[in-house]
Amino acid sequence: MKAAHAVVLLAAVSGFVMNPLPAGAKAEEYPMDQYNVVWDTPSRDSSGSMPLGNGDVGVNAWVEENGDLLFYVSKTDAWSENARLLKLGRVRLALSPSLFVEGARFKQTLDLRHGCIDIEGSGATLKLWVDANAPVVRIEVETPRPAEATVALERWRTEARALTGDERFSAYGLMKSPDPVVVSPDAVLSGETDRIVWYHRNERSIWGQTLRHQGMEAWIAEAADPLEHRTFGGLIEGDGLAGSDAATLKSKEPAKRFRVAVHCLTAQTETPGQWRDQLADLSAETRRVDWGEAYEAHCAWWRGFWDRSWIHVTGAPDAEAVSRGYALQRFITACAGRGAHPIKFNGSIFTVDSREPGKPFDADYRNWGGPYWFQNTRLVYWPMPAAGDFDLMRPLFRMFRDALPFAQARAKVYFGHDGAFFPETIYFWGAYAMDNYGWERSGKPASHVDNTYIRHYFSNALELLALMLDYYAFTRETDFARATLVPMADAVLTFYDRHYARDDAGHIRFEPAQSLETWHQAVNPLPEIAGLRFVIDGLCALSGDIVDEGRRAGWQRLRAELPPMPTRDVAGERVLAPAAELIGGKSNSENPELYAVFPYRVYGVGKPDIELARRTFDHREVKGHNGWRQDDTQAAFLGLAATAREYVAKRFAEKHPGSRFPAFWGPNFDWIPDQDHGGNGLKALQTMLVQADGRTIRLFPAWPKAWDIDFKLHAPFKTTIRGTMRDGQLLTLEVDPPERRQDVTLLSPQGD
């Protein structure tokens, strides 16, 4: 079990790290600075928080009107006994004299270039940063005159309590459980000299319950419980601080400079004492690191991150919101994308206590709870290849790779054949969310799923393979292809090969089946057909040192057995259909027929039958550009520049009205901040700029002439493309490696 850590250290020190420009540099050389978020007043409460993180540890930070700095501390692997992703806690730093006095100058800046928050108030300066290279939250304070400091741990999980009413929604999976859903309290250790130690420890777990209930009890002997004895929390200490009580430290004497560090530890240990010992070791390790060197390395990581890729749009009134939204969403993704588990679509690690009317929930609350919805999770990851954020993709692939043996065993138990399938909603170890699987099992086979929205929903594994194919196409990492992509493809395609019968023509007949969550009963749904077609073509194109000829021949045979792409007539025009046959009515608001455009790029710019796909888009029944709806991305793939521009501009202009931070989208269909909403915006804007098909790279396939652009994006075969366009004229174009320039097709921006 991977361990990571949380400590808060406050010490009087000399020196204070600031953010000066390099010698001789000009501000215009740092375009990321234009997207910094700057506030000139404190915030009322956590709804006015700013996000910060290092990919695993995150904070929501704000300064209240009394001048106190508060921040929630979160972590990507802080899973409770009920498989809810919890906060570690909340920390308050109070200074006397206060950081803010009414009428005095106040400034709070999210500095994207350096990955930190700078605060100025009453002559004092404060810097907050989550170390990009270590699980440490660091704070540096400098005051004009000696001040007293208090650091306090603030908890809300103080006693065991059952979730009731609407609050049970945050325990989705157990929401309909016949038993109470009990939240266990955190522990604060007593007897710690001049430091605070606290943790949440799972003395029970729902893991075994899910396996027994879902007919997979034999798997209990095959794997370890990932929840039981999982312990997460932190330690607060520092030179110059003395314990006031078990949860509070105060400075021994006034000082003009302080440093604060917050480390978070998650580990599975036999005893709390073993966890505490690991945390003490981490604290000692952190104290050995020079703060100045740590900050330089931290800034170097963020400098490298922003240098990977960028999109700066100018030239029109709607361009500013698009550019800022793109930069801020990519920042939020980086803050949570390098941890032990994938990014949660419903709030990531940046949920706060809810102020929604009728929903006075704590910061652990999120709609749809702890399970992963693939339909939602994928949208966070599709923009990453073009951005060059390959490290952020690995936690997603790791989760499914680790769950693959369980998925193979389940296919055997449920259906009696080889292969693997993954439910649409899963706990991170691969089991169904219990509410979807169903609680009343009398007379039902293990394979029966009560929730008809996902009963026959298996195509998410095809989209996972499509994502993996893109990752390999961009990185050319043969070890990944051999160890992850091909084994996953073998298992998933074997499932499809074994699971369905053939019709009289020798074609696979997908029945029983459904078309996404919208059509619960369908025959030969388009997402399955388009997905298999797209994925098999990509797999068969892999080189012989990755795919042997026997495996390739089997996949080609499966490809030949696919039925034709379903179509239908709408208003006298031939368009793609959600399925060959639809039984019953609609139950959701998706356009399954457009999955042949995205995520499965069968139709698009430069490809056959694009007019068929464009007619399908024109006649789509559901229209939308918020949350998980992906009209803007699909419009971009179809070369519809004006439509894509309108939709993506509106997407990046919409935020949660109750949140101060401009890129806290939602809740839309999920929760705040809505990562589907932001992820779709990233993907749409990238697709307007660059589309790749094999070795071919198409530039500006859906770009509006009214938008000027400076960009750097990635493409397959370890390629980067950097360019500048003004008034529809390409001024610069750099392709690396240079020989890939011959594969670039320049298309004309659209519009007057």
C-alpha positions in Angstrom: 0.0 0.0 0.0 1.5 3.3 -1.1 1.9 5.8 1.8 1.8 9.6 1.7 1.8 12.1 4.4 0.4 15.3 6.4 2.2 17.5 9.1 1.8 21.1 10.1 5.0 22.8 11.2 5.2 26.4 12.4 8.6 27.9 13.3 10.2 31.3 13.8 12.9 31.6 11.1 14.9 34.1 9.2 14.3 34.8 5.5 11.2 34.8 3.4 10.7 33.4 -0.1 9.0 35.7 -2.6 8.3 35.5 -6.3 10.6 37.9 -8.1 10.9 37.8 -11.8 14.2 36.5 -13.1 16.9 39.2 -13.6 16.2 41.3 -16.7 12.9 39.6 -17.4 9.8 41.5 -18.5 6.3 40.7 -17.2 5.0 40.0 -20.8 7.4 37.0 -20.9 5.1 35.3 -18.4 1.7 35.0 -20.0 0.4 32.7 -17.3 0.4 35.6 -14.9 -2.6 37.2 -16.7 -4.8 34.3 -15.5 -3.9 34.7 -11.8 -6.9 35.1 -9.6 -6.7 38.2 -7.4 -9.0 39.2 -4.6 -8.9 42.5 -2.7 -11.2 41.5 0.2 -11.2 38.5 2.5 -13.9 35.9 2.1 -17.0 35.3 4.1 -16.5 31.5 4.5 -15.3 28.4 2.6 -17.4 29.3 -0.4 -14.6 31.9 -1.0 -11.8 29.4 -1.0 -9.0 29.0 -3.6 -7.7 25.6 -4.6 -4.1 24.5 -4.4 -2.4 21.1 -4.6 0.6 19.0 -5.6 -1.4 16.3 -7.4 -2.1 14.3 -4.2 -2.5 16.7 -1.3 -4.9 19.6 -1.8 -6.1 22.6 0.1 -9.1 25.0 -0.1 -7.7 28.2 1.4 -9.4 31.5 2.4 -8.9 34.4 4.7 -11.9 35.3 6.8 -12.9 38.8 7.7 -11.3 38.5 11.1 -7.9 38.0 9.4 -7.6 34.2 10.1 -6.2 32.0 7.4 -8.2 28.7 7.1 -7.7 25.8 4.8 -9.2 22.4 4.4 -6.6 19.6 3.8 -7.5 16.8 1.4 -5.9 13.8 -0.1 -6.6 11.6 -3.1 -6.5 8.3 -1.0 -8.4 9.3 2.2 -11.1 6.7 1.8 -13.3 6.0 4.8 -14.7 2.7 5.9 -17.8 3.5 3.8 -15.6 4.2 0.7 -16.3 8.0 0.9 -13.4 10.3 0.0 -13.0 12.4 3.2 -11.1 15.5 4.1 -8.2 15.2 6.5 -9.3 18.2 8.5 -9.3 21.9 8.7 -6.5 24.1 10.0 -6.7 27.7 11.3 -3.8 30.1 11.5 -4.5 33.2 13.5 -2.1 36.1 14.0 -2.2 38.8 16.6 -2.1 41.6 15.3 -4.5 40.2 12.7 -3.6 39.7 9.1 -6.6 41.9 8.1 -7.9 45.1 9.6 -11.0 46.8 8.3 -10.0 49.5 5.9 -6.4 48.3 5.4 -5.0 47.0 2.1 -5.7 43.4 1.5 -4.6 41.3 -1.5 -4.9 37.5 -2.1 -3.4 36.1 -5.3 -3.4 32.7 -6.8 0.0 32.6 -8.5 -0.4 30.0 -11.2 3.2 30.2 -12.5 4.6 29.3 -9.0 1.7 27.2 -7.8 1.1 29.2 -4.6 -1.2 31.7 -2.9 0.3 35.1 -1.8 -1.6 37.1 0.7 -0.8 40.7 1.8 -2.7 42.4 4.7 -1.9 45.0 7.4 1.7 45.1 6.3 2.1 41.3 6.6 2.8 38.9 3.8 1.9 35.2 3.7 2.7 32.5 1.1 0.9 29.2 1.0 2.2 26.4 -1.3 1.8 22.6 -1.5 5.2 21.2 -2.3 5.1 19.8 -5.8 7.8 17.3 -4.9 6.8 16.2 -1.4 3.5 15.7 0.4 3.9 18.9 2.4 1.7 22.0 2.6 4.0 25.0 3.5 3.2 28.5 4.8 5.6 31.4 5.2 4.6 34.5 7.2 6.4 37.8 7.6 4.9 40.6 9.7 6.2 44.2 10.1 6.3 43.9 13.9 6.4 40.9 16.3 3.2 38.9 16.3 1.8 36.0 18.1 0.6 32.9 16.2 -2.0 30.2 17.0 -2.4 27.1 14.9 -5.5 25.0 15.6 -6.9 21.8 14.2 -10.6 22.1 13.6 -12.7 18.8 13.3 -16.3 18.1 12.5 -16.1 14.3 12.7 -16.0 14.4 16.5 -18.4 11.5 17.3 -19.9 8.5 15.6 -23.1 9.5 13.8 -25.4 8.1 11.1 -26.0 10.0 7.9 -29.6 10.8 7.5 -31.9 12.4 4.9 -30.4 14.0 1.9 -26.9 13.7 3.4 -26.9 10.0 2.6 -26.5 10.9 -1.0 -22.8 11.5 -0.2 -22.6 7.9 0.7 -24.0 6.8 -2.7 -23.6 3.0 -3.0 -24.9 2.7 0.6 -27.6 5.3 0.3 -30.4 2.6 0.1 -28.7 0.3 2.6 -31.0 -1.3 5.1 -28.4 -0.6 7.8 -27.4 2.9 9.1 -24.4 4.5 7.3 -22.2 5.5 10.3 -19.4 8.1 10.0 -16.7 7.2 12.5 -15.0 10.0 14.5 -11.4 11.2 14.1 -8.9 10.8 17.0 -6.7 13.4 18.4 -3.8 11.9 20.4 -3.3 13.2 23.9 0.1 13.4 25.6 1.9 14.6 22.5 4.5 17.2 23.6 4.2 20.5 21.8 2.5 19.0 18.7 -0.9 17.8 17.5 -1.4 14.4 16.0 -4.8 13.4 14.6 -6.2 10.7 12.3 -9.2 8.9 10.9 -8.8 5.1 11.1 -11.1 2.5 9.4 -11.7 -0.2 12.0 -14.3 -1.7 9.7 -14.8 -1.9 5.9 -17.6 -2.4 3.4 -15.1 -4.2 1.0 -16.0 -7.7 2.2 -19.7 -6.8 2.3 -19.7 -5.8 -1.4 -18.0 -9.0 -2.5 -20.3 -11.3 -0.5 -23.4 -9.4 -1.6 -22.4 -9.4 -5.3 -21.6 -13.1 -5.5 -17.8 -12.6 -5.4 -17.1 -13.9 -1.9 -14.4 -16.3 -3.2 -12.4 -13.2 -4.1 -12.0 -12.3 -0.4 -9.3 -15.0 -0.2 -7.6 -13.7 -3.3 -7.0 -10.0 -2.4 -6.5 -7.7 0.6 -9.1 -5.4 1.9 -8.1 -1.9 0.7 -10.2 -0.1 3.3 -9.7 -1.8 6.6 -7.1 -0.2 8.9 -6.6 2.6 6.3 -5.5 5.5 8.4 -5.1 9.1 7.3 -4.5 12.3 9.2 -1.6 14.6 10.2 0.8 16.1 12.7 1.2 19.7 13.7 4.4 20.8 15.3 7.1 23.5 15.2 9.9 25.2 17.0 8.6 28.1 19.0 5.2 26.5 19.5 3.8 25.1 22.7 0.8 23.0 23.2 -2.2 24.8 24.6 -4.5 21.7 24.4 -4.5 18.5 22.3 -5.7 20.4 19.2 -4.0 23.9 19.6 -0.5 25.2 19.5 0.6 28.8 20.4 3.8 30.7 19.8 6.0 30.8 23.0 6.9 34.4 22.2 6.1 37.0 19.5 8.1 36.8 16.3 8.2 38.6 12.9 8.7 35.5 10.8 7.0 32.1 10.8 7.0 29.0 8.7 4.2 26.5 8.6 4.3 23.0 6.9 1.4 20.5 6.6 2.2 16.9 5.7 -0.5 14.3 5.1 -0.1 10.6 5.6 -2.3 7.8 4.4 -1.3 4.2 5.2 -2.7 0.8 6.1 -1.1 -0.3 9.3 -1.9 -3.0 11.9 -2.0 -0.4 14.7 -2.4 3.3 15.0 1.0 3.4 16.6 2.6 2.1 13.5 0.9 4.8 11.5 2.1 7.4 14.0 5.7 6.1 13.7 5.6 6.5 9.9 4.2 10.0 10.3 7.0 10.9 12.7 9.6 9.6 10.2 8.0 11.8 7.5 8.1 14.8 9.8 11.8 14.3 10.4 12.5 13.8 6.7 10.8 17.0 5.9 12.7 19.0 8.5 15.9 17.9 6.7 14.9 19.6 3.5 16.0 23.2 3.1 13.0 25.4 2.5 14.6 27.6 -0.1 15.8 24.5 -2.1 12.4 23.0 -1.8 10.7 26.1 -3.1 13.1 26.3 -6.1 12.4 22.7 -7.0 8.6 23.3 -6.5 8.7 26.3 -8.9 10.8 24.2 -11.4 8.0 21.6 -11.4 5.3 24.2 -12.1 7.6 25.8 -14.7 7.9 22.5 -16.5 4.2 21.9 -16.2 3.2 25.2 -17.8 5.9 24.7 -20.5 4.4 21.4 -21.6 1.5 23.1 -23.4 -0.7 26.2 -23.5 -3.5 27.9 -25.3 -3.8 31.7 -25.2 -6.8 33.0 -27.1 -7.2 36.8 -27.8 -8.8 39.0 -30.4 -12.5 38.9 -29.4 -14.6 39.8 -26.4 -15.3 36.1 -25.5 -11.6 35.1 -25.7 -10.6 36.2 -22.2 -13.0 33.9 -20.4 -12.0 31.0 -22.7 -8.2 31.5 -22.1 -8.6 31.9 -18.3 -11.0 29.0 -18.0 -8.6 26.7 -19.9 -5.7 27.7 -17.7 -7.5 27.5 -14.4 -9.1 24.1 -15.2 -5.8 22.7 -16.2 -4.3 24.0 -13.0 -7.1 22.3 -10.9 -6.5 19.1 -12.7 -2.8 19.2 -12.0 -3.5 19.9 -8.3 -5.3 16.6 -8.0 -4.0 14.3 -10.8 -0.8 12.7 -9.5 -2.2 10.8 -6.5 -2.9 7.2 -5.7 -6.4 7.3 -7.2 -8.0 9.0 -10.1 -9.6 12.4 -10.0 -13.2 12.4 -8.7 -15.5 14.0 -11.2 -17.9 15.3 -8.5 -15.7 17.9 -6.8 -12.2 16.4 -7.1 -10.5 17.0 -3.7 -11.8 20.5 -3.5 -15.2 20.1 -1.9 -16.1 22.5 0.9 -19.0 22.7 3.4 -22.1 23.3 1.5 -24.1 26.6 1.8 -26.7 25.5 -0.7 -30.3 26.2 0.4 -31.6 23.2 2.4 -28.2 21.5 2.2 -26.1 22.5 5.3 -23.6 19.7 4.6 -20.0 19.3 5.8 -17.0 19.4 3.5 -17.1 15.6 3.1 -20.3 15.9 1.2 -20.5 15.4 -2.6 -23.4 14.3 -4.7 -23.0 10.7 -6.0 -20.5 9.9 -3.3 -17.3 7.9 -3.5 -17.8 5.5 -6.5 -16.4 6.3 -9.9 -18.7 6.8 -12.9 -16.7 6.1 -16.0 -19.0 8.3 -18.2 -18.0 11.2 -15.9 -14.5 10.3 -15.0 -13.3 9.9 -18.6 -14.0 13.5 -19.5 -11.4 14.7 -17.0 -8.8 12.6 -18.9 -9.5 13.1 -22.6 -7.7 16.5 -22.7 -4.5 15.2 -21.1 -2.7 13.7 -24.2 -2.9 16.9 -26.2 -1.8 18.9 -23.1 1.2 16.6 -22.6 -0.1 15.7 -19.1 0.7 12.0 -19.4 1.7 11.7 -15.7 -1.8 12.7 -14.7 -3.3 9.8 -16.8 -1.5 7.1 -15.0 -3.6 6.9 -11.8 -6.7 6.2 -14.0 -5.0 3.4 -15.9 -3.5 2.0 -12.7 -6.9 1.7 -11.0 -8.4 -0.3 -13.9 -5.2 -2.4 -14.3 -5.3 -3.3 -10.6 -9.0 -4.2 -10.9 -8.6 -6.3 -14.0 -8.1 -9.7 -12.3 -11.2 -9.1 -10.3 -13.1 -8.1 -13.4 -12.0 -11.3 -15.1 -13.1 -13.4 -12.2 -16.5 -11.7 -12.1 -17.1 -12.4 -15.8 -16.5 -16.0 -15.1 -18.8 -16.1 -12.1 -21.6 -14.1 -13.6 -21.6 -15.3 -17.2 -19.5 -18.5 -17.3 -17.0 -17.3 -19.9 -13.7 -15.6 -20.2 -13.0 -11.9 -20.5 -13.5 -8.9 -18.4 -16.1 -6.2 -18.0 -16.3 -3.1 -15.8 -19.6 -1.7 -14.5 -20.3 1.9 -15.3 -20.3 2.7 -11.5 -17.5 1.1 -9.4 -15.7 1.4 -6.2 -12.0 1.8 -6.8 -11.4 -1.9 -6.3 -13.9 -2.8 -9.2 -17.1 -3.9 -7.4 -20.5 -2.4 -8.3 -21.8 0.5 -6.3 -24.2 -1.4 -4.0 -27.2 0.9 -4.7 -26.8 0.1 -8.4 -26.3 -3.6 -8.0 -29.4 -3.8 -5.8 -30.0 -4.7 -2.1 -32.9 -7.2 -2.5 -31.4 -10.3 -4.1 -34.1 -12.9 -3.5 -34.4 -15.2 -6.5 -32.0 -13.1 -8.6 -28.8 -14.6 -10.2 -25.5 -12.9 -9.3 -25.3 -11.4 -12.8 -28.6 -9.5 -12.3 -28.2 -5.7 -11.8 -31.2 -3.9 -10.5 -30.4 -0.5 -11.8 -31.5 -0.4 -15.5 -29.4 2.6 -16.2 -26.3 0.4 -16.1 -27.7 -3.1 -16.3 -26.1 -4.0 -19.7 -23.7 -1.1 -19.8 -20.2 -2.5 -20.7 -19.0 -0.1 -23.4 -17.0 2.0 -20.9 -14.2 -0.5 -21.2 -14.0 0.3 -24.9 -13.5 4.0 -24.2 -10.9 3.1 -21.6 -9.0 1.3 -24.4 -9.5 4.3 -26.7 -7.8 6.5 -24.0 -5.0 4.0 -23.6 -4.5 3.9 -27.4 -4.2 7.7 -27.4 -1.7 7.6 -24.5 0.5 5.1 -26.4 0.1 7.0 -29.7 1.4 10.2 -28.0 4.1 8.7 -25.7 5.2 5.6 -27.7 5.8 3.9 -24.4 6.2 0.2 -25.4 6.3 -1.0 -21.9 2.9 0.5 -21.2 1.5 -1.0 -24.4 2.8 -4.5 -23.5 2.0 -4.5 -19.8 -1.2 -2.5 -19.6 -2.9 -1.8 -23.0 -2.6 -5.3 -24.6 -3.7 -7.3 -21.5 -6.6 -4.9 -21.0 -7.6 -5.2 -24.7 -7.3 -9.0 -24.6 -9.6 -9.3 -21.6 -12.2 -6.7 -22.9 -12.4 -8.0 -26.5 -12.6 -11.6 -25.3 -15.6 -10.6 -23.2 -17.3 -9.1 -26.3 -16.4 -12.1 -28.4 -17.8 -14.6 -25.9 -20.7 -12.7 -24.5 -22.9 -12.2 -27.6 -24.4 -14.6 -30.1 -24.2 -14.2 -33.9 -27.1 -13.6 -36.3 -27.8 -15.5 -39.5 -25.3 -13.3 -41.4 -22.5 -14.1 -38.9 -22.7 -10.7 -37.3 -22.5 -10.1 -33.6 -26.0 -9.4 -32.2 -25.7 -7.2 -29.2 -28.7 -8.3 -27.1 -29.5 -7.8 -24.3 -27.9 -4.4 -24.6 -28.5 -0.7 -24.0 -27.4 2.5 -25.6 -25.6 4.4 -22.9 -27.9 5.3 -20.0 -30.5 6.8 -22.3 -32.0 3.8 -24.0 -32.2 0.9 -21.5 -33.2 -1.7 -24.0 -31.6 -1.7 -27.4 -30.3 -4.1 -30.1 -26.9 -3.4 -31.7 -26.3 0.0 -30.0 -24.0 2.4 -31.8 -21.5 3.0 -29.0 -20.6 -0.7 -28.9 -20.3 -1.0 -32.7 -18.4 2.3 -33.2 -16.3 1.6 -30.1 -15.2 -1.9 -31.2 -14.5 -0.7 -34.7 -12.4 2.2 -33.5 -10.5 0.3 -30.8 -9.8 -2.8 -32.9 -8.5 -0.7 -35.8 -6.2 1.0 -33.4 -5.0 -2.2 -31.8 -4.4 -3.9 -35.1 -2.2 -1.0 -36.2 0.2 -1.6 -33.3 3.6 -2.9 -34.4 4.6 -6.6 -34.4 6.9 -6.2 -31.4 3.8 -5.3 -29.3 1.0 -7.5 -30.9 1.7 -11.0 -32.2 0.1 -12.1 -35.4 -2.2 -14.6 -33.7 -3.7 -12.0 -31.5 -4.0 -9.5 -34.4 -5.8 -12.2 -36.5 -8.3 -12.8 -33.7 -9.1 -9.1 -33.4 -9.5 -8.7 -37.1 -11.9 -11.6 -37.2 -13.9 -9.9 -34.4 -13.9 -6.7 -36.4 -15.3 -8.5 -39.5 -18.2 -9.8 -37.4 -19.4 -6.4 -36.3 -22.8 -5.4 -37.6 -23.1 -2.2 -39.8 -23.3 1.2 -38.1 -27.0 1.8 -37.3 -28.8 4.6 -39.2 -32.3 6.0 -39.4 -34.3 8.7 -41.2 -35.1 11.9 -39.5 -37.0 14.7 -41.3 -36.3 13.0 -44.6 -32.6 12.8 -44.0 -30.4 9.8 -43.3 -28.5 10.1 -39.9 -26.8 7.8 -37.5 -29.0 6.1 -34.9 -28.5 5.3 -31.2 -29.0 1.6 -32.1 -30.5 -0.7 -34.8 -33.5 -1.3 -32.6 -34.8 0.8 -29.6 -37.2 -0.7 -27.1 -39.1 1.5 -24.7 -38.6 5.2 -24.1 -35.7 7.4 -23.2 -34.4 7.6 -19.7 -31.6 10.1 -19.9 -30.4 13.0 -22.0 -27.5 11.7 -24.1 -26.9 11.4 -27.8 -25.4 7.9 -28.2 -25.4 8.2 -32.0 -22.7 10.9 -31.8 -20.3 8.6 -30.0 -19.2 7.7 -33.6 -17.8 11.3 -33.6 -16.4 11.4 -30.1 -15.1 9.5 -28.3 -14.8 7.0 -31.2 -13.5 9.1 -34.0 -15.0 7.2 -36.9 -16.4 10.4 -38.5 -14.8 13.8 -38.6 -12.8 16.3 -40.5 -10.9 14.7 -43.4 -12.7 11.4 -43.0 -15.4 9.7 -45.2 -19.1 10.5 -44.7 -18.7 13.6 -42.6 -22.0 15.0 -43.9 -23.8 12.0 -42.4 -22.3 12.8 -39.1 -23.0 16.5 -39.5 -26.7 15.8 -40.3 -26.8 13.6 -37.2 -25.4 16.5 -35.1 -28.0 18.9 -36.5 -30.8 16.5 -35.7 -29.6 15.5 -32.2 -32.4 15.4 -29.7 -30.4 16.7 -26.7 -28.5 19.9 -26.9 -26.2 21.2 -24.2 -22.7 22.5 -23.4 -22.6 22.2 -19.6 -21.5 19.4 -17.3 -20.9 16.1 -19.0 -22.7 17.1 -22.2 -20.1 17.2 -25.0 -21.7 19.1 -27.9 -18.8 21.5 -28.1 -16.2 18.8 -28.5 -18.4 16.9 -31.1 -18.9 20.1 -33.0 -15.2 20.7 -33.1 -14.5 17.2 -34.5 -17.0 17.9 -37.2 -15.3 21.1 -38.2 -18.2 23.3 -37.0 -16.1 26.3 -35.9 -18.9 28.8 -35.1 -20.9 26.3 -33.1 -17.8 25.1 -31.2 -16.8 28.6 -30.4 -20.3 29.6 -29.1 -20.5 26.5 -26.9 -17.0 26.5 -25.4 -17.2 30.3 -24.7 -20.5 29.8 -22.9 -19.1 26.8 -21.0 -16.1 28.8 -19.7 -18.3 31.7 -18.8 -20.5 29.6 -16.5 -19.5 29.0 -12.9 -21.2 28.0 -9.6 -22.8 31.3 -8.5 -22.2 30.4 -4.8 -18.4 30.0 -5.2 -16.0 32.9 -5.4 -13.3 31.1 -7.4 -14.0 31.6 -11.1 -13.3 28.0 -12.2 -15.5 26.2 -9.6 -18.0 25.0 -12.1 -21.3 23.3 -11.3 -23.0 21.6 -9.8 -24.7 20.9 -13.1 -25.5 17.1 -12.9 -22.9 16.3 -10.2 -21.2 18.5 -7.6 -18.8 21.5 -7.1 -16.3 21.9 -8.7 -17.7 19.9 -11.6 -14.7 18.4 -13.3 -16.8 17.1 -16.3 -17.7 20.7 -17.1 -14.1 21.9 -17.1 -12.7 18.8 -18.8 -15.1 19.1 -21.7 -14.0 22.7 -22.1 -10.3 21.7 -22.4 -11.0 19.0 -24.9 -13.3 21.1 -27.0 -10.7 24.0 -27.3 -7.9 21.6 -28.1 -10.0 19.9 -30.8 -10.8 23.1 -32.5 -7.1 23.7 -32.8 -5.6 20.3 -33.6 -6.9 16.9 -34.7 -4.7 13.9 -35.3 -5.5 10.7 -37.2 -2.7 8.2 -37.5 0.3 10.2 -38.6 -1.8 13.0 -40.0 -2.1 16.3 -38.0 -4.8 18.8 -39.0 -4.3 22.3 -37.7 -7.3 24.7 -37.2 -10.0 22.2 -38.3 -12.6 24.1 -36.4 -11.0 27.4 -35.5 -12.8 30.7 -35.8 -10.9 33.5 -37.6 -12.0 36.0 -35.0 -9.9 34.3 -32.4 -6.1 35.0 -32.4 -4.1 32.3 -30.9 -0.7 31.4 -29.4 -0.5 27.7 -28.6 1.7 24.7 -27.9 0.0 21.2 -28.0 1.1 17.6 -28.3 0.3 15.1 -31.0 1.0 11.4 -31.7 4.5 10.1 -32.2 6.0 12.3 -29.4 5.3 15.4 -31.4 4.8 19.0 -30.2 3.3 21.8 -32.3 3.7 25.4 -31.4 2.2 28.3 -33.4 0.9 31.8 -33.5 -2.0 33.2 -35.6 -3.3 36.7 -35.9 -6.3 37.8 -38.0 -6.4 34.4 -39.6 -2.8 34.5 -40.7 -0.3 31.9 -39.4 2.7 33.9 -38.2 4.8 31.1 -36.7 4.8 27.3 -36.7 7.3 25.0 -35.0 7.0 21.2 -35.2 9.2 19.0 -33.1 10.6 16.7 -34.3 11.1 18.7 -37.6 10.4 15.7 -39.8 6.8 15.6 -38.6 6.2 19.0 -40.4 5.4 17.0 -43.5 2.5 15.3 -41.8 0.8 18.6 -40.9 -2.2 19.8 -42.9 -3.0 23.5 -42.5 -6.7 24.3 -42.7 -8.2 27.7 -43.0 -9.9 29.4 -39.9 -13.6 29.9 -40.5 -15.6 33.1 -40.5 -15.2 36.6 -42.0 
